[in-house]
Amino acid sequence: MMQDSTTATPDRALRCVHYLHEFVLEHGGVVQAVRDLCTGLAGSGTEIVLLTCDASDVPDAWQRGANGARIVELDRSSFYRGMLGRHTVRDAARTILAHADVVHLHTPWALGNLQFAASLRRQHVPYIVSIHGMLDSWSMAQKPLKKRAFLSLAGRRFLYDAAHVHFTAEEECRQALAWIPGARRRAVVVPLTIDLSPFDQLPGPGAAQQRFEALRSGEPTVLFLSRIHPKKGVELLLDAVAQMYAAGVRFQLVVAGPGDATYVSDLQQQAARGGLGDRVHFPGMVRGAEKLSLYQAADVFVLPTHQENFGLVLVEAMACETPVVTTRGTDIWRELQTGGAAIVDRTAPSIAAAIREVLDDRDAARERARQGRAFVYQWLDRHRVVEQYDQLYRSALQQHAATRSVPDP
């Protein structure tokens, strides 16, 4: 019997199932994006079920089935990482049939998404795929043969059969369509749903200054806060601040975030070679109010990234009224520039010049940062963005209903 996906009406809450293979915040911005999206949708009345194989960082309220969102933890396949067992897919399909008008799948490479897509086609349930920057030009240049083969063998079919392919920025959409031109008519741009409520009442810099001795030195603070990964451009930042130090500029650099121990050690050695051993600090993961306090304690936030989809930390820094320096490696660089962020070339001299400009006139930089906070709150107004997702899901249902003709026997 075919599910009647047309039953969702403007006066009835949508039922949406999300699938993300692992819900572990240290894995990067996709997890945070999905958490904020599901929280925002549930808060607006959408019934949310999250399917995942690792619920490590799922909010406690979801575990209890509260606030309109609940969690279903799936078994992993023992055959290959990222795959789901046949029985797992079958059982999850029952959950989908019981709880979904539409299914939202995240990232183009997860093998579990392919398995779900095949099942959803048989069940006549429409699905949406969020790309999360993974078809950006830089991303496609990493392991290119493997990714092109995946698209040719199964990936394009998976994306072309989606009701919509979702991007969070026009720049992301432009780059991705070079690889999936057949998805052009299905492409939709909607920004991430970011929960800005923690930023409404900022904690002030005191908590960070109390914890981190470097912030009490009286010297300007340069902050990097993100997953410490080669694509984030930390080496470029270290080169830039080494040039500044050689020119007589004194500062403290905080490189906060989780990262591979070997890679972090390499960065520490690079800092030491540049004579910065006592000026560069790696405190690890910083969370919650302490993270916001660290943003506020910094004189400038720098993310010299090679590739970033939405760059949540950039939005967070702007929401904390911290001057921002970043590159065109983030898909939202045009929006950030409108909000007053400094967008520079991915070279050490360009990064160093932008940092020095902020430090040389901190009053002007702070004024731009105050305007940037106002811009973020307007651009990413949660109610307006959640409404766009509601419209996206209802559009998927309408298109699915229009193209469906013969019911299952």
N, C-alpha and C positions, 0 to 999 in steps of 0.2 A: 504494500500500500504506500503510495507516495505521500510524503509529508506536505501538508498545506501551508506553505510558507507565506501565503498571501493573507493569513489571518492577522498579521500585525497591522494595526490601523493607528491613525494619529492619536486616538484616545485610549490605546492600549500600549503598555510598556513593551518595548522590544525585548526579545530574549537573545542574548549574544554569547556564544562560546568562543573563548580565546585559547590558542595553543602556543606555548613557548616551551621549548624542550627543557631548559634549565632556568630556574628562577633564583639566581645567585647574583647579588648586586655587584660583587667584585668582578663579574664578567663584563661589565661595561654599561653603557648608556641605554642599550635596548631594554634591559630588565627594568631600569628606572622608568623608561618611557611607557612600558606596558603596565607597570604598577600605577602610574599616575593616570593613564588612560582609563583603566578599569575602575579606579577609584572615582574619577570624574563621572564616568558613565553610570556607575552604581548610585552615585549621589543624585543623579538626575532622574532616577527611576528605572533605568535599564537593568534587567535581570542579567547578571554576569556569572558565568562559570569559567574558571581557568583550569585548563588541563596542562599538567607539567610532569616531568619525570623527577624533578628535584625542587621541592618546595621550601628550601632553606630560608629564604627571605620573604616568603609570603606573609603579609600582615596577619597578626593573630585573629583579627576580626573575621578575615576570610576563612580561616581554619574553623571558626565557629559557625560559619554561614551567616554572619551578621552583615548589616549595611548593604544588603542586596547583592553581595558577591560571595561566592563560595569556591572551594578548591577541590579538584579531583586529581590525586597523585597517581601517575601511571607507572607501570613496570617498564624498565628498560629492556631492550633486546640484548641478549648475550652474544648475538651474531656479529653485530657491527655497531660501533659508536654512532649515536644519532638516530638509529633505526628503532622502530617499535615492533614488538612481537605481534604475530598474527592475532592472537587472542586479545592482546591489549587494544589493537585497533578495533576489533569486533566489539569489545566491551565499551570502548570510548564512543563508538558509533551509536550505541544504544543511548548513551548520555546525550549525544548531540540530537538524536531524534526526539528525545524527551524534553530538551531544554533550549533548542536553537531555532530561531528564525533565520539567523545568519551566523557564519563562522568567520572569525578573524585570525588569520595565520600570520606569523611574524618571521621575517627573513626569507630570502629566496633559496638558501642552501640546505636547510634542515631536511634530512631525509624523511623524518616523520611527517613533514608537510606534504611531501609527495604521496605518502601512504594515505593521509587524511583526504587529500584532494581526490584521489581515485574513489575512495569510499563516498565522499560527498557527491560526486557526479552520479554514482549509482543511486544515492538516496534523494537526489534532486534538491539538495540544500545548497544555496549560493554561498560562495566564500570570497573574502577579500584578502589580499596579501599586502603587507607593509614591507617595503624593501629595506628601510633603515640604513640607507647609504651604501649598501653592499654591491651596487652596480655602478658606483662612482668610478671615474677613470682610474684613480689611484688604486682603488680596491681591486679592480679588474686586472691591474698590472701585477698583482701579487698572485703567484701560482696561476698564470693566465691559461696555460694549456688545460689544466684540470677544470677550471671554471668554464672555459669555452666548450669543453667536451660535455660537461654537465648540462649546460644550456641546450646544446644540440640534441642530447639524448633524451632529456626529460624536462629540463627547467623551463624552456619556452612553452611547451604544452601546458605545464602547470600554471604559468603566469597568464597565458592567453585564454585559458578556461576560467580564470577568475572573473567575478562580476566587476570588480575594480582592482586596479593596482595602485596602491597608495604611496604617495611621496609626501615628505614634510616640507619641501621647499622647491621652488621652480628650478633652481640650479641642479638639485638632485634629479628631478624629472628629466631635465635636458640631457644630462650625462647618461642616465640609465637607458633612455629610449634609443641611444645608439646601439645598444646590445639587444633590445627587445622591441624593435620597431612595430611589431604587430600588436603591441599593447597600447598604442597611442590613443585609441578611442576609449580605452578603459582607464587611462591615467587620470588620477585625481590628486590634487595638492591640498592638504590640510595640515596645519602645524600640529606639533605635539600638544597634548593636554597636560600642562604643567601645573602642579599644585603650588601656587604662590602664597598660600596662607601662612607657611612658616616664616615668610619674609615680611609679613604685615607689621609685626613688632620685632624689630631686630634686637639681638642681645647686647650689641656693643662690643668693642674690641677687648674688653677686660679679661674675659675667660681665656681667650687665646694668648694674651700677653702674660697671663699668670702661668699657663702651661708651658709656653715656648720661650725659653730664655732669650733666644735670638731677637725676639720682638721687643725686648726691653733694652736693646743696645743703644737706642737713640738714633740709629742709622735707618735710612729708608728700607722698606721691605718689598721685595719682588716676590710674587707668589705664583707658583705653578701648582694646580690641584686637579688631578685627573688620574686615570689609570696610567701607570708608568710603562709605556710601550713605545717601541721604535717609531711608530707612525705619529706619535705626539710631538716629535721634534725637540725632545729635551736636550739632545746633543747640540742643536742649534742655539738653544737658550744658553747653555753653558759657554759656548763660543762667544755669544753676544756679551754676556756679563764679564767674561774674561777680558774682552776688548774694553769694556767700560772701566774695569778695575785698573788695567794698564794705563788708561787715560786719567786716572786719579779719582774716579767716582767710587765712593764707599757705600756699601749696601749690605743687606742680608738677603739671601735667596732661600726660600723654603720650597722644596719639591715634595709635595704631599700626595699620597695615594698609594695603592697597592701595586706591586710589580714583581716580576721574576727576580729572585735574589741575585742570580748571576748578572743580569742586566743592570740592576741597581748598583751592584759592586763595580761594574764597568764605568758607570756614570760617576761614581764617587772617585774612582781613579782618574777620570778625565778632569774632574774639578781640582783634584790635588795637583795634577800636572800643570793646570792653569794658575796655580798659586792661590786657589780659592778654598782650600780644604777646611778652613775655619769659618767660612762665610756661606757655605752651602749645607743645608740641613734636610734630611730625609726622615720625617716623622712617621711615615706609613699612612695607613688609612685614617682619615678624620671624618667623623660623622656628626649628624644632628646639629644642635645649637653651637657646639664647638666649631663646626665647620663654618657656619655663618659668621661666628666671631672672628675666625681666621681671615675670611674675606674682608671683613671690616677693618681688621688690623693692618692689612696690606695697603701699600701705597699704589701698587699697580698689579693687575693680574695678567699673566702672559701665557698664551697657549699657541705656540708656533707650529701648529699641526700640519701634517701632510694631507690628512683626510679626516673629516669629521662630518657626520650627517647633521645632527641638530646642535651638537655641542652644548649639552645641558649645563655644563659648568660655566660656560660663557654667559648664559642667561642668568644663572645663579649669581655670578659675580656682579652683573649689571643690576640685579634686583637688590644687591647689598650696597649699591652706590660705590662700587669699586671701579676705577678706570681700567679699561680692557684694551689689550693689544693682542691681535690674532692675525691670521692669514686668510687668503682666499681658499685655503684647504677646507674650510668649513662651508657646508652648503648654504648656510644662512648668513654669509658674510655681507650680502647687500642689506639685509634687514638690520644686522648689527651696526653697520656703518650709518644707516639712517638714525639709529639710536645713539650715535656718538662714539662708538668704538673705533679704535685706530686699526685699519686694515693695511698690512704691510706685506712686502715680498718675503719669501722664505729664504732669507739670507741673514747671516749674523749681523752685518752692518746695518741693515734695515731694521732689524729687531732692536739692536742697541740704540739706534737713533730714536725710535719711537718710545722706548723706555726712558731715555734721557729727557725727551720732551715733556713727558709726564712729571718726572722728578724735578725738572727745572722750573716748572710753574704748576705747583700742586693745587693752588687755588682754582686756576682755570680748569685743570683736569677734574677736580671734584665737582665743579659746576656742570661740566659735561656729563659726569657720572650721575648727578642728580636728575638731569634730563633723561639719561638712559634708563634709570629706574622707572620713571613715569612712562617712557616708551614701552618698556617690557610689559607693564601692567595693562596698557592699552592694547598692544599687539596680541597678547596671550590671555586676554580676558577669558576666564575658564568657562563661564556660562555660554559665551558666544562660540568658543571652539567646540565644546561638547555638543552644542546644537548642530554644528557642521558634521560631526560624526554621526549623529542621529539621522541627519539628512542623507549621509553617505550610505548608511545601512538600509534605509528605506528605499533609496534609489536602486540598491542591489536587489531588493525584493521585487520592486516594480519591474525591473529589467528581466529578472528571472521569470516572473509570472507572464510577461509578454512573449518570451521565447519558448516557454514550455507548452507543448501541444498535446502529446499523447501520454496518458498516465501509465504507470507501471502495470503490467498484467497481474 
